[in-house]
Amino acid sequence: MILDGAMGTQIQSLHLAEEDYAGTASGHVCRHHTDHPQKGNNDLLILTQPKALEEIHFDFAMAGADIVETNTFSATTIAQADYGLQAAVPDLNAEGARIVRRALDRATAIDGKPRYVAGAVGPTNRTASLSPDVSDPGFRAVTFDDLRVAYGEQIRGLIAGGADIIMIETVFDTLNAKAAIFACFEAFEAHGTRLPIMISGTITDASGRTLSGQTPTAFWHSVKHARPFTVGLNCALGAAAMRPHMAELAAVVDTFTCAYPNAGLPNAFGQYDEGPEATASQLAGFAEEGLLNVVGGCCGTTPDHIRAIAEAVAPFAPRKIRQEEAA
């Protein structure tokens, strides 16, 4: 299956100003009051620029994406506190899912392909395992329960908006991810239905570990109790640097795998220069090795990248789960 690409890259290409984020230019003014500047709050665009976001989601769907993520990476009370928009979190998530569903229904009406809404759950801007204060290593800026409550509100909103999947992504601290998993279980119990969970970690540098110090294998053993639909890696690395870490994961997990690397590494201006064909050819190698079940793109990837990836991996069979693993 094909996952979509980078939302931030597409939003940056719109060159939005403060009034665009606030909605005064589009007539979609956010009903949640705040005195904070909003430029850069991409999640708010769900409420203030819904048509623009719908077109981005639609473009990814028509490029070949079977699974399209909501624009809710930072739609938690913890992350939205920077913008004074904690009260907007239920609306952000529910409307975020509805916008994707509209885009996917339009695409399906054209080609008949079923497509799925993945509710994106980001890591927040806090870490439960590490101190942000080098002079006080025991200090924590957030607790497990803080995260559980914040994630719970987000996930309930995504479910209310019609998300088909919950995607816990860009995991740099596995304790944060565990709080999100716990919040999923609570939300599913309240909803009366369990949705598939996708979990994606981030290897932050050449050490081959997450920021909180885990190898891919250790990361898997820390989250396997969630019985995820997929587990994999995204962000931080381009495909070439991600390949050995995905090979490690694919050798140990007893579920489907997912990889969505960046379009290479950013240049000195923070932009991504790796073109669609280069990214696609590398991911075709992943598929040929039998490492993948779901594949897409993270930072810097566009609909052209997703189209090229879909074409490049098409000749290869998805990774098979060995029966002894599944058992």
C-alpha positions as CSV (number, residue, x, y, z in Angstrom):
1,M,0.0,0.0,0.0
2,I,1.1,3.6,-0.7
3,L,1.1,6.3,2.0
4,D,1.0,10.0,1.1
5,G,3.9,12.5,1.3
6,A,4.8,15.6,3.3
7,M,2.1,18.0,4.3
8,G,4.5,20.7,5.5
9,T,6.3,20.8,2.1
10,Q,3.0,21.4,0.3
11,I,1.8,24.0,2.7
12,Q,5.1,25.9,2.4
13,S,4.6,26.1,-1.3
14,L,1.4,28.1,-0.7
15,H,3.5,31.0,0.8
16,L,0.8,31.8,3.4
17,A,0.9,35.0,5.5
18,E,-0.4,35.6,9.0
19,E,-3.8,36.6,7.7
20,D,-4.1,33.4,5.8
21,Y,-3.4,31.4,8.9
22,A,-5.9,33.5,10.9
23,G,-8.5,33.0,8.2
24,T,-9.2,36.7,7.6
25,A,-8.2,36.3,4.0
26,S,-10.4,33.3,3.3
27,G,-13.4,34.1,5.4
28,H,-12.9,31.0,7.5
29,V,-12.0,32.8,10.8
30,C,-11.2,30.4,13.7
31,R,-14.0,30.7,16.3
32,H,-11.5,30.0,19.0
33,H,-10.0,33.2,20.3
34,T,-6.3,33.7,20.8
35,D,-3.9,36.7,21.0
36,H,-1.0,34.7,19.7
37,P,0.4,35.0,16.2
38,Q,-0.6,32.0,14.1
39,K,1.8,31.9,11.2
40,G,3.5,28.5,11.2
41,N,0.6,26.8,13.0
42,N,-0.1,24.4,10.1
43,D,-2.8,22.5,12.0
44,L,-4.9,25.7,12.3
45,L,-5.3,25.7,8.5
46,I,-7.8,22.8,9.0
47,L,-10.2,25.5,10.2
48,T,-9.0,28.5,8.2
49,Q,-7.9,27.1,4.9
50,P,-9.9,23.8,4.5
51,K,-10.2,24.0,0.7
52,A,-6.4,24.4,0.3
53,L,-5.8,21.4,2.5
54,E,-8.4,19.3,0.7
55,E,-6.7,19.9,-2.6
56,I,-3.3,18.8,-1.1
57,H,-4.9,15.6,0.2
58,F,-6.7,15.1,-3.2
59,D,-3.4,15.5,-5.1
60,F,-1.7,12.9,-3.0
61,A,-4.6,10.5,-3.4
62,M,-4.5,10.9,-7.2
63,A,-0.8,10.4,-7.2
64,G,-1.4,6.9,-5.9
65,A,-1.7,7.1,-2.1
66,D,-4.0,4.5,-0.6
67,I,-3.6,5.9,2.9
68,V,-3.7,9.7,3.4
69,E,-2.8,11.4,6.7
70,T,-4.7,14.2,8.4
71,N,-3.0,17.5,8.9
72,T,-3.0,17.0,12.7
73,F,0.6,16.4,13.6
74,S,0.6,19.0,16.3
75,A,-3.1,19.0,17.1
76,T,-2.8,18.3,20.8
77,T,-3.3,20.7,23.7
78,I,0.4,20.3,24.5
79,A,1.6,21.5,21.1
80,Q,-1.2,24.0,20.6
81,A,-0.4,25.7,23.9
82,D,2.4,27.6,21.9
83,Y,-0.4,29.2,19.9
84,G,-3.0,29.6,22.7
85,L,-5.4,27.3,20.9
86,Q,-5.8,24.4,23.3
87,A,-9.6,24.8,23.1
88,A,-9.5,24.2,19.3
89,V,-8.1,20.6,19.6
90,P,-11.4,18.7,19.3
91,D,-12.4,20.7,16.2
92,L,-8.9,20.5,14.6
93,N,-8.9,16.7,14.8
94,A,-12.5,16.1,13.8
95,E,-12.5,18.5,10.9
96,G,-9.0,17.3,9.9
97,A,-10.3,13.8,9.4
98,R,-13.4,15.1,7.6
99,I,-11.4,17.1,5.1
100,V,-9.3,14.1,4.2
101,R,-12.4,12.0,3.8
102,R,-13.9,14.5,1.4
103,A,-10.7,14.5,-0.7
104,L,-10.5,10.7,-0.8
105,D,-14.2,10.3,-1.7
106,R,-13.6,12.7,-4.6
107,A,-10.6,10.6,-5.8
108,T,-12.5,7.3,-5.4
109,A,-15.4,8.7,-7.4
110,I,-12.9,9.2,-10.3
111,D,-11.0,5.8,-10.2
112,G,-13.0,3.5,-7.9
113,K,-10.0,2.8,-5.6
114,P,-10.7,2.6,-1.9
115,R,-8.6,4.9,0.2
116,Y,-8.2,5.3,4.0
117,V,-7.9,8.2,6.4
118,A,-5.0,8.0,8.8
119,G,-5.4,10.2,11.9
120,A,-1.9,11.6,12.4
121,V,-0.7,11.7,16.0
122,G,2.7,13.5,16.4
123,P,5.1,13.3,19.2
124,T,4.3,16.7,20.7
125,N,7.2,19.2,21.5
126,R,7.8,17.6,24.9
127,T,9.7,14.4,25.9
128,A,8.7,12.2,28.9
129,S,12.0,10.4,29.1
130,L,14.6,13.2,28.9
131,S,15.2,16.4,30.8
132,P,15.3,19.6,28.7
133,D,17.5,21.1,31.4
134,V,21.1,20.0,31.3
135,S,21.6,21.2,34.9
136,D,18.7,19.1,36.2
137,P,18.7,15.7,34.6
138,G,15.8,14.5,36.8
139,F,13.4,17.2,35.5
140,R,10.6,16.4,33.1
141,A,8.6,19.0,31.2
142,V,5.7,16.6,30.8
143,T,4.4,13.5,32.5
144,F,3.0,10.2,31.1
145,D,-0.5,11.3,32.3
146,D,-0.2,14.7,30.7
147,L,0.5,13.0,27.4
148,R,-2.2,10.4,27.9
149,V,-4.8,13.0,28.5
150,A,-3.7,15.2,25.6
151,Y,-3.5,12.3,23.2
152,G,-6.9,11.0,24.3
153,E,-8.5,14.3,23.4
154,Q,-6.8,14.2,20.0
155,I,-7.7,10.6,19.2
156,R,-11.3,11.0,20.2
157,G,-11.5,13.9,17.8
158,L,-10.0,11.9,15.0
159,I,-12.4,9.1,15.6
160,A,-15.4,11.5,15.7
161,G,-14.2,12.9,12.3
162,G,-14.2,9.4,10.7
163,A,-10.5,8.4,10.8
164,D,-10.0,4.8,9.6
165,I,-6.6,4.4,11.2
166,I,-4.6,6.0,14.0
167,M,-1.0,6.7,13.1
168,I,1.4,7.4,16.0
169,E,4.3,8.8,14.1
170,T,7.8,10.4,14.3
171,V,8.3,8.7,17.6
172,F,11.6,10.0,19.1
173,D,10.6,9.1,22.7
174,T,9.0,5.7,23.1
175,L,7.5,6.7,26.5
176,N,5.5,9.4,24.6
177,A,4.4,6.7,22.1
178,K,3.3,4.4,25.0
179,A,1.1,7.2,26.3
180,A,-0.4,7.6,22.9
181,I,-1.0,3.8,22.7
182,F,-2.7,3.9,26.1
183,A,-4.9,6.8,25.0
184,C,-5.8,4.8,21.9
185,F,-7.0,1.9,24.0
186,E,-9.1,4.2,26.2
187,A,-10.6,6.0,23.2
188,F,-11.4,2.7,21.5
189,E,-13.1,1.3,24.6
190,A,-15.2,4.5,24.8
191,H,-16.0,4.3,21.1
192,G,-16.8,0.6,21.1
193,T,-14.6,-0.1,18.1
194,R,-10.8,-0.7,17.7
195,L,-9.2,1.0,14.8
196,P,-5.9,-0.2,13.3
197,I,-2.8,1.5,14.8
198,M,0.2,2.4,12.7
199,I,3.4,3.2,14.7
200,S,6.4,4.9,13.2
201,G,9.7,5.6,15.0
202,T,12.4,8.0,14.1
203,I,16.1,7.2,14.0
204,T,17.7,10.5,14.8
205,D,21.3,10.1,13.7
206,A,24.1,7.7,12.6
207,S,23.9,6.0,16.0
208,G,20.9,4.0,14.7
209,R,18.9,4.9,17.8
210,T,15.9,7.0,18.6
211,L,16.4,10.2,20.7
212,S,15.5,8.2,23.8
213,G,18.2,5.7,23.0
214,Q,16.5,2.6,21.5
215,T,17.6,0.5,18.6
216,P,14.9,-0.4,16.0
217,T,14.6,-3.9,17.6
218,A,14.2,-2.4,21.1
219,F,11.6,0.0,19.8
220,W,9.6,-2.8,18.4
221,H,9.6,-4.8,21.6
222,S,8.5,-1.6,23.5
223,V,5.4,-1.1,21.3
224,K,4.4,-4.6,20.1
225,H,1.9,-4.9,22.9
226,A,-0.3,-2.5,20.9
227,R,-0.6,-5.2,18.2
228,P,-0.1,-2.5,15.5
229,F,-1.2,-2.9,11.9
230,T,2.2,-1.6,10.9
231,V,5.4,-0.6,12.5
232,G,8.2,1.2,10.8
233,L,10.3,4.4,10.5
234,N,9.9,7.9,9.1
235,C,11.6,11.3,9.1
236,A,15.1,12.4,10.1
237,L,16.8,10.3,7.4
238,G,16.7,9.9,3.7
239,A,16.0,6.4,2.2
240,A,19.7,5.5,1.9
241,A,20.4,6.1,5.5
242,M,17.2,4.5,6.7
243,R,17.7,1.2,4.8
244,P,19.8,-0.7,7.4
245,H,17.4,0.2,10.1
246,M,14.3,-0.9,8.1
247,A,16.1,-4.1,7.4
248,E,16.6,-4.7,11.1
249,L,13.0,-4.0,11.8
250,A,11.7,-6.2,9.0
251,A,13.7,-9.1,10.4
252,V,12.1,-9.0,13.8
253,V,8.5,-7.7,13.6
254,D,5.5,-10.0,13.4
255,T,3.3,-7.5,11.6
256,F,3.4,-5.3,8.5
257,T,6.1,-2.8,8.0
258,C,6.0,0.8,6.9
259,A,8.7,3.2,5.7
260,Y,8.4,6.8,4.7
261,P,11.8,8.6,4.6
262,N,12.6,12.2,3.8
263,A,13.6,13.3,0.3
264,G,17.2,13.0,1.3
265,L,18.7,15.3,3.9
266,P,18.0,19.1,4.0
267,N,20.4,21.5,2.4
268,A,21.8,24.6,4.1
269,F,18.5,26.4,3.6
270,G,16.4,23.6,5.1
271,Q,15.1,22.5,1.8
272,Y,15.1,19.0,0.2
273,D,16.8,18.5,-3.1
274,E,16.3,14.8,-3.7
275,G,14.0,14.4,-6.7
276,P,11.1,11.9,-7.1
277,E,13.1,9.5,-9.2
278,A,16.0,9.3,-6.8
279,T,13.8,8.7,-3.8
280,A,11.7,6.2,-5.7
281,S,14.6,4.2,-7.0
282,Q,16.0,3.8,-3.5
283,L,12.6,2.7,-2.1
284,A,12.3,0.2,-5.0
285,G,15.4,-1.4,-3.5
286,F,13.6,-1.7,-0.1
287,A,10.7,-3.4,-1.9
288,E,12.9,-5.7,-3.9
289,E,14.5,-6.9,-0.7
290,G,11.1,-7.6,0.8
291,L,11.3,-5.0,3.5
292,L,8.0,-3.2,2.9
293,N,4.3,-3.5,3.1
294,V,3.4,0.2,3.2
295,V,5.6,3.0,1.7
296,G,5.4,6.7,1.3
297,G,7.3,9.9,1.9
298,C,8.1,12.3,4.7
299,C,9.7,15.7,4.7
300,G,10.3,17.2,1.2
301,T,8.2,14.6,-0.6
302,T,5.6,15.9,-3.0
303,P,2.8,14.2,-5.0
304,D,5.4,13.7,-7.8
305,H,7.5,11.7,-5.3
306,I,4.5,9.6,-4.3
307,R,3.6,8.9,-7.9
308,A,7.2,7.9,-8.7
309,I,7.4,5.7,-5.5
310,A,4.1,3.9,-6.4
311,E,5.4,3.1,-9.9
312,A,8.8,2.0,-8.7
313,V,7.6,-0.5,-6.1
314,A,4.7,-1.9,-8.2
315,P,6.7,-4.7,-9.7
316,F,7.6,-6.2,-6.3
317,A,5.6,-8.3,-4.0
318,P,4.9,-7.0,-0.5
319,R,6.9,-8.3,2.4
320,K,5.4,-11.6,3.7
321,I,5.0,-12.3,7.4
322,R,6.4,-15.7,8.2
323,Q,3.8,-18.0,9.7
324,E,6.0,-18.7,12.8
325,E,6.3,-14.9,13.3
326,A,2.5,-14.4,13.1
327,A,1.9,-17.3,15.5
